[in-house]
Amino acid sequence: MVRENDFVAIFHSIHRVMKVEKLLKQNGADILLIPVPRQLTSDCGLAIRFAPEQQDRVFEVLKDADLLPAELFQKEAKTYRRVE
């Protein structure tokens, strides 16, 4: 379940999203592997969910590993806003 203001990071391959999940958990980030919400699309079908307070940590780890998400969305009410 995606809570209000949570981020959903989309990756274009199952291999990449699984690698990201492992890396973030090893680095102490509080994330969750989830099915991609119906309102969003992804070839992979899985995404990483994290709370706003985890954003800096998540992006620091992913940038260092050159594994930034293909797309990033933030939940607002019943919709998802794309974050650039």
SULJOVEN-V118516 format. One record per pair of residues at least 6 apart in sequence whose ideal C-beta (glycine too) atoms are under 7 Angstrom apart, sorted by the first residue. I is the first residue (numbers start at 1). J is the second residue. Records with the same first field share a line. If there is no record, write none. Layout:
I=J + J
This chain:
2=8 + 37 + 49 + 75
3=75
4=75
5=52 + 74 + 75
6=49 + 50 + 51 + 75
7=50 + 52 + 55 + 72 + 74
8=37 + 40 + 47 + 49 + 73 + 80
9=47 + 48 + 69 + 72
10=36 + 40 + 42 + 47 + 69 + 70 + 71
11=17 + 20 + 44 + 69 + 70
12=43 + 44 + 70
13=44
14=44 + 46
16=67
17=44 + 46 + 47 + 48
19=67
20=48 + 62 + 67
21=31 + 33 + 48
23=61 + 65 + 67
24=31 + 58 + 61
25=31
27=61
29=50 + 54 + 57 + 58 + 61
30=50 + 51 + 54
31=48 + 49 + 50 + 54 + 58
32=49
33=46 + 48
34=47 + 49
35=45 + 46
36=42 + 45 + 46 + 47
37=80
39=79 + 80
40=73 + 80
50=58
62=68
71=82
72=83
73=80 + 81 + 82 + 83
74=80 + 81 + 83
